[in-house]
Amino acid sequence: MNVTLKCVYERAEEWDGCRILVDRSWPVGLSKDHVNADLWFKDIAPSQTLAEWFGSDPGKWLEFQEWYIGELHTKQASMQEVVDRSYHNTVTLLTVKNEFTYSYVRILRDYMLFHYDV
């Protein structure tokens, strides 16, 4: 199983597999056809409070990771549904961000791979 990360503004490709939008809010100005997401799991994005606190500040990255993983532990039903849909496929996690160095989607991908052996 392959979990990839992609910006929603990039073109959908056949090899994206199951495309899952994982942002809390729908991308502004984009239609459902443009996003071309198979699923939208907004509840596995970081809480608004956590996201606002982090603010993409690299100095807060390590602490943000710990807090976000803690949140993911409380969202097991949603996480299991994402994982169930992803077995034996490629899954592409979609977000509005186009840079993933300090993005929660990286943490989410690693969490899926480590905790669910996908």
Biopython code that builds the backbone (N, CA, C, O; Angstrom):
import numpy as np
from Bio.PDB.StructureBuilder import StructureBuilder

atoms = [
    (1, "MET", "N", (0.838, -1.168, 0.000)),
    (1, "MET", "CA", (0.000, 0.000, 0.000)),
    (1, "MET", "C", (0.883, 1.229, 0.000)),
    (1, "MET", "O", (1.896, 1.288, 0.697)),
    (2, "ASN", "N", (0.493, 2.186, -0.773)),
    (2, "ASN", "CA", (1.265, 3.391, -0.943)),
    (2, "ASN", "C", (0.416, 4.585, -0.511)),
    (2, "ASN", "O", (-0.709, 4.749, -0.983)),
    (3, "VAL", "N", (0.947, 5.415, 0.378)),
    (3, "VAL", "CA", (0.260, 6.630, 0.800)),
    (3, "VAL", "C", (1.074, 7.811, 0.296)),
    (3, "VAL", "O", (2.234, 7.984, 0.671)),
    (4, "THR", "N", (0.458, 8.621, -0.557)),
    (4, "THR", "CA", (1.137, 9.785, -1.106)),
    (4, "THR", "C", (0.441, 11.060, -0.642)),
    (4, "THR", "O", (-0.690, 11.028, -0.157)),
    (5, "LEU", "N", (1.135, 12.175, -0.801)),
    (5, "LEU", "CA", (0.616, 13.479, -0.422)),
    (5, "LEU", "C", (0.532, 14.345, -1.667)),
    (5, "LEU", "O", (1.404, 14.305, -2.536)),
    (6, "LYS", "N", (-0.543, 15.133, -1.735)),
    (6, "LYS", "CA", (-0.705, 15.952, -2.926)),
    (6, "LYS", "C", (-1.532, 17.196, -2.600)),
    (6, "LYS", "O", (-2.431, 17.161, -1.760)),
    (7, "CYS", "N", (-1.211, 18.276, -3.271)),
    (7, "CYS", "CA", (-1.970, 19.511, -3.154)),
    (7, "CYS", "C", (-3.233, 19.392, -4.022)),
    (7, "CYS", "O", (-3.175, 18.870, -5.135)),
    (8, "VAL", "N", (-4.362, 19.875, -3.514)),
    (8, "VAL", "CA", (-5.620, 19.769, -4.268)),
    (8, "VAL", "C", (-5.582, 20.560, -5.568)),
    (8, "VAL", "O", (-6.387, 20.307, -6.465)),
    (9, "TYR", "N", (-4.671, 21.505, -5.685)),
    (9, "TYR", "CA", (-4.580, 22.315, -6.895)),
    (9, "TYR", "C", (-3.844, 21.577, -8.017)),
    (9, "TYR", "O", (-3.866, 22.008, -9.170)),
    (10, "GLU", "N", (-3.196, 20.468, -7.670)),
    (10, "GLU", "CA", (-2.547, 19.647, -8.694)),
    (10, "GLU", "C", (-3.598, 18.780, -9.380)),
    (10, "GLU", "O", (-4.616, 18.417, -8.791)),
    (11, "ARG", "N", (-3.328, 18.470, -10.606)),
    (11, "ARG", "CA", (-4.239, 17.661, -11.404)),
    (11, "ARG", "C", (-4.358, 16.237, -10.854)),
    (11, "ARG", "O", (-3.367, 15.638, -10.438)),
    (12, "ALA", "N", (-5.569, 15.710, -10.858)),
    (12, "ALA", "CA", (-5.787, 14.315, -10.466)),
    (12, "ALA", "C", (-5.190, 13.408, -11.529)),
    (12, "ALA", "O", (-5.310, 13.655, -12.729)),
    (13, "GLU", "N", (-4.546, 12.356, -11.058)),
    (13, "GLU", "CA", (-3.941, 11.377, -11.963)),
    (13, "GLU", "C", (-4.514, 10.000, -11.652)),
    (13, "GLU", "O", (-4.968, 9.749, -10.536)),
    (14, "GLU", "N", (-4.492, 9.128, -12.621)),
    (14, "GLU", "CA", (-5.004, 7.771, -12.451)),
    (14, "GLU", "C", (-4.298, 7.046, -11.314)),
    (14, "GLU", "O", (-4.923, 6.291, -10.569)),
    (15, "TRP", "N", (-2.996, 7.275, -11.180)),
    (15, "TRP", "CA", (-2.209, 6.562, -10.174)),
    (15, "TRP", "C", (-2.375, 7.148, -8.768)),
    (15, "TRP", "O", (-1.740, 6.666, -7.830)),
    (16, "ASP", "N", (-3.219, 8.183, -8.603)),
    (16, "ASP", "CA", (-3.490, 8.711, -7.260)),
    (16, "ASP", "C", (-4.248, 7.693, -6.403)),
    (16, "ASP", "O", (-4.202, 7.757, -5.175)),
    (17, "GLY", "N", (-4.932, 6.770, -7.043)),
    (17, "GLY", "CA", (-5.720, 5.797, -6.289)),
    (17, "GLY", "C", (-6.887, 6.480, -5.604)),
    (17, "GLY", "O", (-7.538, 7.341, -6.194)),
    (18, "CYS", "N", (-7.153, 6.106, -4.375)),
    (18, "CYS", "CA", (-8.230, 6.692, -3.588)),
    (18, "CYS", "C", (-7.770, 8.068, -3.093)),
    (18, "CYS", "O", (-6.811, 8.169, -2.329)),
    (19, "ARG", "N", (-8.454, 9.111, -3.529)),
    (19, "ARG", "CA", (-8.087, 10.484, -3.174)),
    (19, "ARG", "C", (-8.928, 10.927, -1.979)),
    (19, "ARG", "O", (-10.157, 10.963, -2.046)),
    (20, "ILE", "N", (-8.239, 11.266, -0.880)),
    (20, "ILE", "CA", (-8.933, 11.623, 0.353)),
    (20, "ILE", "C", (-8.541, 13.034, 0.773)),
    (20, "ILE", "O", (-7.384, 13.295, 1.102)),
    (21, "LEU", "N", (-9.508, 13.933, 0.758)),
    (21, "LEU", "CA", (-9.277, 15.291, 1.238)),
    (21, "LEU", "C", (-9.258, 15.246, 2.759)),
    (21, "LEU", "O", (-10.195, 14.745, 3.379)),
    (22, "VAL", "N", (-8.195, 15.768, 3.362)),
    (22, "VAL", "CA", (-8.032, 15.688, 4.811)),
    (22, "VAL", "C", (-7.929, 17.069, 5.458)),
    (22, "VAL", "O", (-7.428, 17.192, 6.576)),
    (23, "ASP", "N", (-8.392, 18.097, 4.773)),
    (23, "ASP", "CA", (-8.440, 19.441, 5.357)),
    (23, "ASP", "C", (-9.766, 19.623, 6.093)),
    (23, "ASP", "O", (-10.780, 19.030, 5.726)),
    (24, "ARG", "N", (-9.743, 20.442, 7.125)),
    (24, "ARG", "CA", (-10.947, 20.709, 7.917)),
    (24, "ARG", "C", (-11.988, 21.476, 7.098)),
    (24, "ARG", "O", (-13.188, 21.258, 7.268)),
    (25, "SER", "N", (-11.544, 22.364, 6.219)),
    (25, "SER", "CA", (-12.447, 23.170, 5.395)),
    (25, "SER", "C", (-12.302, 22.791, 3.929)),
    (25, "SER", "O", (-11.229, 22.384, 3.481)),
    (26, "TRP", "N", (-13.396, 22.929, 3.191)),
    (26, "TRP", "CA", (-13.345, 22.694, 1.747)),
    (26, "TRP", "C", (-12.474, 23.781, 1.113)),
    (26, "TRP", "O", (-12.557, 24.943, 1.512)),
    (27, "PRO", "N", (-11.645, 23.423, 0.140)),
    (27, "PRO", "CA", (-10.774, 24.411, -0.519)),
    (27, "PRO", "C", (-11.582, 25.525, -1.180)),
    (27, "PRO", "O", (-12.455, 25.265, -2.009)),
    (28, "VAL", "N", (-11.287, 26.746, -0.811)),
    (28, "VAL", "CA", (-12.014, 27.912, -1.309)),
    (28, "VAL", "C", (-11.884, 28.005, -2.823)),
    (28, "VAL", "O", (-10.787, 27.914, -3.375)),
    (29, "GLY", "N", (-13.001, 28.185, -3.469)),
    (29, "GLY", "CA", (-13.018, 28.414, -4.909)),
    (29, "GLY", "C", (-12.890, 27.176, -5.772)),
    (29, "GLY", "O", (-12.847, 27.286, -6.997)),
    (30, "LEU", "N", (-12.826, 25.994, -5.162)),
    (30, "LEU", "CA", (-12.684, 24.774, -5.961)),
    (30, "LEU", "C", (-13.975, 23.970, -5.943)),
    (30, "LEU", "O", (-14.603, 23.789, -4.900)),
    (31, "SER", "N", (-14.351, 23.498, -7.107)),
    (31, "SER", "CA", (-15.545, 22.658, -7.216)),
    (31, "SER", "C", (-15.206, 21.216, -6.839)),
    (31, "SER", "O", (-14.039, 20.828, -6.779)),
    (32, "LYS", "N", (-16.248, 20.440, -6.588)),
    (32, "LYS", "CA", (-16.044, 19.019, -6.286)),
    (32, "LYS", "C", (-15.371, 18.323, -7.460)),
    (32, "LYS", "O", (-14.547, 17.430, -7.260)),
    (33, "ASP", "N", (-15.712, 18.721, -8.683)),
    (33, "ASP", "CA", (-15.083, 18.121, -9.859)),
    (33, "ASP", "C", (-13.592, 18.414, -9.927)),
    (33, "ASP", "O", (-12.805, 17.552, -10.316)),
    (34, "HIS", "N", (-13.203, 19.627, -9.551)),
    (34, "HIS", "CA", (-11.783, 19.979, -9.604)),
    (34, "HIS", "C", (-10.984, 19.222, -8.538)),
    (34, "HIS", "O", (-9.897, 18.715, -8.813)),
    (35, "VAL", "N", (-11.526, 19.150, -7.335)),
    (35, "VAL", "CA", (-10.824, 18.455, -6.252)),
    (35, "VAL", "C", (-10.775, 16.959, -6.537)),
    (35, "VAL", "O", (-9.765, 16.304, -6.278)),
    (36, "ASN", "N", (-11.861, 16.428, -7.066)),
    (36, "ASN", "CA", (-11.933, 15.018, -7.463)),
    (36, "ASN", "C", (-11.556, 14.079, -6.308)),
    (36, "ASN", "O", (-10.804, 13.120, -6.481)),
    (37, "ALA", "N", (-12.103, 14.387, -5.127)),
    (37, "ALA", "CA", (-11.824, 13.552, -3.953)),
    (37, "ALA", "C", (-12.849, 12.431, -3.864)),
    (37, "ALA", "O", (-14.041, 12.649, -4.082)),
    (38, "ASP", "N", (-12.386, 11.250, -3.549)),
    (38, "ASP", "CA", (-13.292, 10.125, -3.321)),
    (38, "ASP", "C", (-13.954, 10.240, -1.955)),
    (38, "ASP", "O", (-15.094, 9.818, -1.762)),
    (39, "LEU", "N", (-13.217, 10.817, -1.013)),
    (39, "LEU", "CA", (-13.700, 10.960, 0.362)),
    (39, "LEU", "C", (-13.214, 12.279, 0.932)),
    (39, "LEU", "O", (-12.218, 12.845, 0.480)),
    (40, "TRP", "N", (-13.943, 12.761, 1.943)),
    (40, "TRP", "CA", (-13.513, 13.953, 2.667)),
    (40, "TRP", "C", (-13.598, 13.636, 4.150)),
    (40, "TRP", "O", (-14.689, 13.491, 4.701)),
    (41, "PHE", "N", (-12.448, 13.529, 4.789)),
    (41, "PHE", "CA", (-12.370, 13.248, 6.219)),
    (41, "PHE", "C", (-11.833, 14.473, 6.941)),
    (41, "PHE", "O", (-10.659, 14.525, 7.307)),
    (42, "LYS", "N", (-12.701, 15.456, 7.143)),
    (42, "LYS", "CA", (-12.259, 16.691, 7.785)),
    (42, "LYS", "C", (-11.961, 16.517, 9.265)),
    (42, "LYS", "O", (-11.208, 17.301, 9.843)),
    (43, "ASP", "N", (-12.542, 15.501, 9.880)),
    (43, "ASP", "CA", (-12.346, 15.343, 11.325)),
    (43, "ASP", "C", (-10.991, 14.751, 11.696)),
    (43, "ASP", "O", (-10.659, 14.693, 12.880)),
    (44, "ILE", "N", (-10.204, 14.313, 10.725)),
    (44, "ILE", "CA", (-8.861, 13.832, 11.072)),
    (44, "ILE", "C", (-7.795, 14.907, 10.871)),
    (44, "ILE", "O", (-6.609, 14.663, 11.089)),
    (45, "ALA", "N", (-8.225, 16.089, 10.457)),
    (45, "ALA", "CA", (-7.314, 17.239, 10.418)),
    (45, "ALA", "C", (-7.100, 17.712, 11.855)),
    (45, "ALA", "O", (-7.905, 17.400, 12.732)),
    (46, "PRO", "N", (-6.036, 18.451, 12.102)),
    (46, "PRO", "CA", (-5.837, 18.974, 13.455)),
    (46, "PRO", "C", (-7.011, 19.861, 13.870)),
    (46, "PRO", "O", (-7.645, 20.500, 13.030)),
    (47, "SER", "N", (-7.287, 19.890, 15.157)),
    (47, "SER", "CA", (-8.342, 20.775, 15.654)),
    (47, "SER", "C", (-8.001, 22.211, 15.272)),
    (47, "SER", "O", (-6.838, 22.545, 15.045)),
    (48, "GLN", "N", (-9.016, 23.044, 15.205)),
    (48, "GLN", "CA", (-8.791, 24.442, 14.853)),
    (48, "GLN", "C", (-7.871, 25.108, 15.868)),
    (48, "GLN", "O", (-7.005, 25.903, 15.501)),
    (49, "THR", "N", (-8.057, 24.785, 17.139)),
    (49, "THR", "CA", (-7.219, 25.356, 18.194)),
    (49, "THR", "C", (-5.755, 24.991, 17.986)),
    (49, "THR", "O", (-4.877, 25.848, 18.083)),
    (50, "LEU", "N", (-5.495, 23.715, 17.700)),
    (50, "LEU", "CA", (-4.119, 23.265, 17.493)),
    (50, "LEU", "C", (-3.518, 23.890, 16.241)),
    (50, "LEU", "O", (-2.369, 24.333, 16.256)),
    (51, "ALA", "N", (-4.283, 23.928, 15.165)),
    (51, "ALA", "CA", (-3.785, 24.498, 13.914)),
    (51, "ALA", "C", (-3.456, 25.983, 14.075)),
    (51, "ALA", "O", (-2.433, 26.454, 13.578)),
    (52, "GLU", "N", (-4.320, 26.710, 14.764)),
    (52, "GLU", "CA", (-4.068, 28.136, 14.979)),
    (52, "GLU", "C", (-2.840, 28.348, 15.856)),
    (52, "GLU", "O", (-2.038, 29.244, 15.594)),
    (53, "TRP", "N", (-2.687, 27.529, 16.895)),
    (53, "TRP", "CA", (-1.522, 27.644, 17.759)),
    (53, "TRP", "C", (-0.235, 27.395, 16.969)),
    (53, "TRP", "O", (0.736, 28.140, 17.101)),
    (54, "PHE", "N", (-0.236, 26.344, 16.148)),
    (54, "PHE", "CA", (0.956, 25.979, 15.383)),
    (54, "PHE", "C", (1.298, 27.047, 14.349)),
    (54, "PHE", "O", (2.435, 27.518, 14.297)),
    (55, "GLY", "N", (0.331, 27.429, 13.534)),
    (55, "GLY", "CA", (0.554, 28.473, 12.546)),
    (55, "GLY", "C", (1.711, 28.224, 11.600)),
    (55, "GLY", "O", (2.307, 29.176, 11.097)),
    (56, "SER", "N", (2.045, 26.960, 11.346)),
    (56, "SER", "CA", (3.158, 26.575, 10.460)),
    (56, "SER", "C", (4.509, 27.106, 10.942)),
    (56, "SER", "O", (5.402, 27.359, 10.134)),
    (57, "ASP", "N", (4.656, 27.273, 12.242)),
    (57, "ASP", "CA", (5.894, 27.761, 12.839)),
    (57, "ASP", "C", (6.848, 26.583, 13.039)),
    (57, "ASP", "O", (6.587, 25.727, 13.885)),
    (58, "PRO", "N", (7.956, 26.517, 12.276)),
    (58, "PRO", "CA", (8.898, 25.398, 12.414)),
    (58, "PRO", "C", (9.409, 25.217, 13.841)),
    (58, "PRO", "O", (9.757, 24.102, 14.229)),
    (59, "GLY", "N", (9.461, 26.281, 14.622)),
    (59, "GLY", "CA", (9.922, 26.191, 15.996)),
    (59, "GLY", "C", (8.965, 25.414, 16.898)),
    (59, "GLY", "O", (9.351, 24.958, 17.974)),
    (60, "LYS", "N", (7.730, 25.267, 16.461)),
    (60, "LYS", "CA", (6.718, 24.534, 17.226)),
    (60, "LYS", "C", (6.479, 23.129, 16.667)),
    (60, "LYS", "O", (5.613, 22.410, 17.165)),
    (61, "TRP", "N", (7.233, 22.732, 15.644)),
    (61, "TRP", "CA", (6.973, 21.488, 14.916)),
    (61, "TRP", "C", (6.959, 20.245, 15.808)),
    (61, "TRP", "O", (6.024, 19.448, 15.735)),
    (62, "LEU", "N", (7.963, 20.073, 16.629)),
    (62, "LEU", "CA", (8.034, 18.860, 17.457)),
    (62, "LEU", "C", (6.864, 18.779, 18.431)),
    (62, "LEU", "O", (6.261, 17.718, 18.596)),
    (63, "GLU", "N", (6.548, 19.886, 19.068)),
    (63, "GLU", "CA", (5.420, 19.895, 19.995)),
    (63, "GLU", "C", (4.101, 19.699, 19.253)),
    (63, "GLU", "O", (3.210, 19.005, 19.743)),
    (64, "PHE", "N", (3.972, 20.307, 18.074)),
    (64, "PHE", "CA", (2.776, 20.132, 17.254)),
    (64, "PHE", "C", (2.572, 18.655, 16.907)),
    (64, "PHE", "O", (1.458, 18.140, 16.990)),
    (65, "GLN", "N", (3.653, 17.983, 16.519)),
    (65, "GLN", "CA", (3.547, 16.554, 16.188)),
    (65, "GLN", "C", (2.975, 15.759, 17.356)),
    (65, "GLN", "O", (2.077, 14.936, 17.175)),
    (66, "GLU", "N", (3.495, 16.005, 18.546)),
    (66, "GLU", "CA", (3.022, 15.279, 19.730)),
    (66, "GLU", "C", (1.536, 15.528, 19.983)),
    (66, "GLU", "O", (0.777, 14.591, 20.231)),
    (67, "TRP", "N", (1.131, 16.781, 19.921)),
    (67, "TRP", "CA", (-0.272, 17.121, 20.170)),
    (67, "TRP", "C", (-1.178, 16.536, 19.088)),
    (67, "TRP", "O", (-2.248, 16.011, 19.397)),
    (68, "TYR", "N", (-0.765, 16.620, 17.831)),
    (68, "TYR", "CA", (-1.601, 16.105, 16.742)),
    (68, "TYR", "C", (-1.731, 14.581, 16.827)),
    (68, "TYR", "O", (-2.820, 14.046, 16.617)),
    (69, "ILE", "N", (-0.653, 13.888, 17.125)),
    (69, "ILE", "CA", (-0.731, 12.434, 17.299)),
    (69, "ILE", "C", (-1.684, 12.102, 18.442)),
    (69, "ILE", "O", (-2.444, 11.138, 18.352)),
    (70, "GLY", "N", (-1.650, 12.883, 19.502)),
    (70, "GLY", "CA", (-2.604, 12.704, 20.590)),
    (70, "GLY", "C", (-4.037, 12.853, 20.112)),
    (70, "GLY", "O", (-4.912, 12.089, 20.519)),
    (71, "GLU", "N", (-4.280, 13.830, 19.254)),
    (71, "GLU", "CA", (-5.627, 14.000, 18.689)),
    (71, "GLU", "C", (-6.007, 12.802, 17.819)),
    (71, "GLU", "O", (-7.143, 12.330, 17.866)),
    (72, "LEU", "N", (-5.054, 12.314, 17.028)),
    (72, "LEU", "CA", (-5.355, 11.164, 16.162)),
    (72, "LEU", "C", (-5.729, 9.937, 16.981)),
    (72, "LEU", "O", (-6.571, 9.145, 16.557)),
    (73, "HIS", "N", (-5.121, 9.771, 18.136)),
    (73, "HIS", "CA", (-5.461, 8.637, 19.008)),
    (73, "HIS", "C", (-6.928, 8.682, 19.438)),
    (73, "HIS", "O", (-7.515, 7.643, 19.737)),
    (74, "THR", "N", (-7.520, 9.868, 19.471)),
    (74, "THR", "CA", (-8.925, 10.002, 19.882)),
    (74, "THR", "C", (-9.883, 9.873, 18.704)),
    (74, "THR", "O", (-11.099, 9.918, 18.889)),
    (75, "LYS", "N", (-9.353, 9.716, 17.507)),
    (75, "LYS", "CA", (-10.183, 9.663, 16.289)),
    (75, "LYS", "C", (-10.078, 8.299, 15.616)),
    (75, "LYS", "O", (-10.019, 8.213, 14.390)),
    (76, "GLN", "N", (-10.056, 7.248, 16.404)),
    (76, "GLN", "CA", (-9.803, 5.909, 15.875)),
    (76, "GLN", "C", (-10.874, 5.431, 14.891)),
    (76, "GLN", "O", (-10.546, 4.737, 13.929)),
    (77, "ALA", "N", (-12.128, 5.779, 15.103)),
    (77, "ALA", "CA", (-13.177, 5.330, 14.174)),
    (77, "ALA", "C", (-12.948, 5.914, 12.779)),
    (77, "ALA", "O", (-13.027, 5.195, 11.783)),
    (78, "SER", "N", (-12.668, 7.205, 12.709)),
    (78, "SER", "CA", (-12.403, 7.842, 11.414)),
    (78, "SER", "C", (-11.121, 7.307, 10.796)),
    (78, "SER", "O", (-11.066, 7.036, 9.597)),
    (79, "MET", "N", (-10.090, 7.156, 11.623)),
    (79, "MET", "CA", (-8.828, 6.634, 11.111)),
    (79, "MET", "C", (-9.024, 5.229, 10.551)),
    (79, "MET", "O", (-8.497, 4.906, 9.486)),
    (80, "GLN", "N", (-9.772, 4.401, 11.255)),
    (80, "GLN", "CA", (-10.003, 3.035, 10.790)),
    (80, "GLN", "C", (-10.745, 3.025, 9.459)),
    (80, "GLN", "O", (-10.461, 2.198, 8.592)),
    (81, "GLU", "N", (-11.699, 3.944, 9.297)),
    (81, "GLU", "CA", (-12.432, 4.016, 8.032)),
    (81, "GLU", "C", (-11.509, 4.401, 6.880)),
    (81, "GLU", "O", (-11.609, 3.836, 5.791)),
    (82, "VAL", "N", (-10.616, 5.354, 7.110)),
    (82, "VAL", "CA", (-9.644, 5.735, 6.079)),
    (82, "VAL", "C", (-8.764, 4.545, 5.732)),
    (82, "VAL", "O", (-8.540, 4.248, 4.559)),
    (83, "VAL", "N", (-8.272, 3.871, 6.752)),
    (83, "VAL", "CA", (-7.384, 2.728, 6.539)),
    (83, "VAL", "C", (-8.129, 1.595, 5.830)),
    (83, "VAL", "O", (-7.583, 0.973, 4.920)),
    (84, "ASP", "N", (-9.364, 1.324, 6.236)),
    (84, "ASP", "CA", (-10.143, 0.263, 5.597)),
    (84, "ASP", "C", (-10.320, 0.515, 4.108)),
    (84, "ASP", "O", (-10.312, -0.420, 3.308)),
    (85, "ARG", "N", (-10.476, 1.756, 3.746)),
    (85, "ARG", "CA", (-10.659, 2.096, 2.334)),
    (85, "ARG", "C", (-9.346, 2.093, 1.562)),
    (85, "ARG", "O", (-9.340, 2.130, 0.331)),
    (86, "SER", "N", (-8.242, 2.048, 2.287)),
    (86, "SER", "CA", (-6.954, 2.180, 1.627)),
    (86, "SER", "C", (-6.199, 0.877, 1.416)),
    (86, "SER", "O", (-5.206, 0.860, 0.690)),
    (87, "TYR", "N", (-6.639, -0.210, 2.027)),
    (87, "TYR", "CA", (-5.912, -1.467, 1.850)),
    (87, "TYR", "C", (-5.876, -1.882, 0.389)),
    (87, "TYR", "O", (-6.875, -1.787, -0.323)),
    (88, "HIS", "N", (-4.728, -2.338, -0.042)),
    (88, "HIS", "CA", (-4.494, -2.854, -1.395)),
    (88, "HIS", "C", (-4.637, -1.789, -2.475)),
    (88, "HIS", "O", (-4.861, -2.114, -3.641)),
    (89, "ASN", "N", (-4.511, -0.531, -2.099)),
    (89, "ASN", "CA", (-4.615, 0.569, -3.058)),
    (89, "ASN", "C", (-3.549, 1.596, -2.773)),
    (89, "ASN", "O", (-2.868, 1.567, -1.748)),
    (90, "THR", "N", (-3.433, 2.492, -3.705)),
    (90, "THR", "CA", (-2.694, 3.713, -3.438)),
    (90, "THR", "C", (-3.691, 4.704, -2.872)),
    (90, "THR", "O", (-4.814, 4.821, -3.364)),
    (91, "VAL", "N", (-3.281, 5.409, -1.847)),
    (91, "VAL", "CA", (-4.104, 6.449, -1.251)),
    (91, "VAL", "C", (-3.348, 7.758, -1.380)),
    (91, "VAL", "O", (-2.155, 7.830, -1.086)),
    (92, "THR", "N", (-4.048, 8.787, -1.821)),
    (92, "THR", "CA", (-3.459, 10.112, -1.902)),
    (92, "THR", "C", (-4.194, 11.020, -0.933)),
    (92, "THR", "O", (-5.398, 11.243, -1.057)),
    (93, "LEU", "N", (-3.448, 11.540, 0.036)),
    (93, "LEU", "CA", (-4.006, 12.482, 1.002)),
    (93, "LEU", "C", (-3.903, 13.873, 0.400)),
    (93, "LEU", "O", (-2.816, 14.329, 0.046)),
    (94, "LEU", "N", (-5.038, 14.540, 0.289)),
    (94, "LEU", "CA", (-5.108, 15.846, -0.357)),
    (94, "LEU", "C", (-5.236, 16.969, 0.669)),
    (94, "LEU", "O", (-5.945, 16.844, 1.667)),
    (95, "THR", "N", (-4.539, 18.058, 0.402)),
    (95, "THR", "CA", (-4.598, 19.248, 1.241)),
    (95, "THR", "C", (-4.389, 20.489, 0.376)),
    (95, "THR", "O", (-3.900, 20.385, -0.749)),
    (96, "VAL", "N", (-4.756, 21.656, 0.894)),
    (96, "VAL", "CA", (-4.544, 22.879, 0.120)),
    (96, "VAL", "C", (-3.080, 23.307, 0.131)),
    (96, "VAL", "O", (-2.651, 24.073, -0.733)),
    (97, "LYS", "N", (-2.327, 22.830, 1.081)),
    (97, "LYS", "CA", (-0.906, 23.194, 1.154)),
    (97, "LYS", "C", (-0.138, 22.528, 0.016)),
    (97, "LYS", "O", (-0.457, 21.411, -0.391)),
    (98, "ASN", "N", (0.870, 23.223, -0.487)),
    (98, "ASN", "CA", (1.680, 22.626, -1.553)),
    (98, "ASN", "C", (3.101, 22.347, -1.085)),
    (98, "ASN", "O", (3.964, 21.991, -1.888)),
    (99, "GLU", "N", (3.348, 22.506, 0.213)),
    (99, "GLU", "CA", (4.661, 22.235, 0.791)),
    (99, "GLU", "C", (4.413, 21.392, 2.039)),
    (99, "GLU", "O", (3.597, 21.759, 2.885)),
    (100, "PHE", "N", (5.107, 20.274, 2.156)),
    (100, "PHE", "CA", (4.768, 19.296, 3.188)),
    (100, "PHE", "C", (5.792, 19.165, 4.312)),
    (100, "PHE", "O", (5.626, 18.322, 5.194)),
    (101, "THR", "N", (6.843, 19.977, 4.301)),
    (101, "THR", "CA", (7.873, 19.842, 5.326)),
    (101, "THR", "C", (7.299, 19.992, 6.726)),
    (101, "THR", "O", (7.600, 19.185, 7.605)),
    (102, "TYR", "N", (6.480, 21.007, 6.944)),
    (102, "TYR", "CA", (5.864, 21.245, 8.249)),
    (102, "TYR", "C", (4.340, 21.157, 8.134)),
    (102, "TYR", "O", (3.616, 22.022, 8.626)),
    (103, "SER", "N", (3.882, 20.117, 7.490)),
    (103, "SER", "CA", (2.445, 19.925, 7.275)),
    (103, "SER", "C", (1.945, 18.703, 8.035)),
    (103, "SER", "O", (2.620, 17.676, 8.111)),
    (104, "TYR", "N", (0.761, 18.838, 8.587)),
    (104, "TYR", "CA", (0.176, 17.726, 9.338)),
    (104, "TYR", "C", (-0.091, 16.500, 8.465)),
    (104, "TYR", "O", (-0.186, 15.393, 8.994)),
    (105, "VAL", "N", (-0.214, 16.662, 7.151)),
    (105, "VAL", "CA", (-0.463, 15.493, 6.307)),
    (105, "VAL", "C", (0.715, 14.519, 6.341)),
    (105, "VAL", "O", (0.536, 13.312, 6.175)),
    (106, "ARG", "N", (1.899, 15.042, 6.553)),
    (106, "ARG", "CA", (3.075, 14.164, 6.733)),
    (106, "ARG", "C", (2.930, 13.326, 7.986)),
    (106, "ARG", "O", (3.206, 12.126, 7.974)),
    (107, "ILE", "N", (2.498, 13.954, 9.062)),
    (107, "ILE", "CA", (2.291, 13.245, 10.319)),
    (107, "ILE", "C", (1.186, 12.209, 10.144)),
    (107, "ILE", "O", (1.304, 11.078, 10.616)),
    (108, "LEU", "N", (0.113, 12.600, 9.463)),
    (108, "LEU", "CA", (-1.012, 11.697, 9.232)),
    (108, "LEU", "C", (-0.576, 10.474, 8.432)),
    (108, "LEU", "O", (-0.932, 9.348, 8.780)),
    (109, "ARG", "N", (0.190, 10.686, 7.363)),
    (109, "ARG", "CA", (0.693, 9.568, 6.559)),
    (109, "ARG", "C", (1.543, 8.629, 7.410)),
    (109, "ARG", "O", (1.348, 7.414, 7.385)),
    (110, "ASP", "N", (2.474, 9.188, 8.152)),
    (110, "ASP", "CA", (3.353, 8.359, 8.981)),
    (110, "ASP", "C", (2.559, 7.624, 10.059)),
    (110, "ASP", "O", (2.854, 6.471, 10.373)),
    (111, "TYR", "N", (1.571, 8.277, 10.613)),
    (111, "TYR", "CA", (0.710, 7.654, 11.630)),
    (111, "TYR", "C", (-0.017, 6.447, 11.027)),
    (111, "TYR", "O", (-0.082, 5.382, 11.641)),
    (112, "MET", "N", (-0.558, 6.627, 9.824)),
    (112, "MET", "CA", (-1.247, 5.516, 9.141)),
    (112, "MET", "C", (-0.286, 4.358, 8.911)),
    (112, "MET", "O", (-0.626, 3.205, 9.176)),
    (113, "LEU", "N", (0.894, 4.655, 8.425)),
    (113, "LEU", "CA", (1.851, 3.602, 8.100)),
    (113, "LEU", "C", (2.365, 2.878, 9.344)),
    (113, "LEU", "O", (2.588, 1.668, 9.306)),
    (114, "PHE", "N", (2.552, 3.602, 10.437)),
    (114, "PHE", "CA", (3.099, 3.011, 11.644)),
    (114, "PHE", "C", (2.029, 2.288, 12.479)),
    (114, "PHE", "O", (2.244, 1.162, 12.929)),
    (115, "HIS", "N", (0.896, 2.933, 12.678)),
    (115, "HIS", "CA", (-0.124, 2.395, 13.589)),
    (115, "HIS", "C", (-1.066, 1.391, 12.934)),
    (115, "HIS", "O", (-1.701, 0.593, 13.624)),
    (116, "TYR", "N", (-1.160, 1.425, 11.619)),
    (116, "TYR", "CA", (-2.108, 0.537, 10.958)),
    (116, "TYR", "C", (-1.440, -0.421, 9.995)),
    (116, "TYR", "O", (-2.111, -1.251, 9.382)),
    (117, "ASP", "N", (-0.133, -0.320, 9.855)),
    (117, "ASP", "CA", (0.606, -1.245, 8.993)),
    (117, "ASP", "C", (-0.029, -1.338, 7.616)),
    (117, "ASP", "O", (-0.247, -2.430, 7.093)),
    (118, "VAL", "N", (-0.330, -0.156, 7.022)),
    (118, "VAL", "CA", (-0.951, -0.143, 5.694)),
    (118, "VAL", "C", (0.094, -0.139, 4.609)),
    (118, "VAL", "O", (-0.245, -0.129, 3.426)),
]
sb = StructureBuilder()
sb.init_structure("model")
sb.init_model(0)
sb.init_chain("A")
sb.init_seg("    ")
for serial, (resi, resn, name, xyz) in enumerate(atoms, 1):
    if name == "N":
        sb.init_residue(resn, " ", resi, " ")
    sb.init_atom(name, np.array(xyz, "f"), 0.0, 1.0, " ", f" {name:<3s}", serial, name[0])
structure = sb.get_structure()
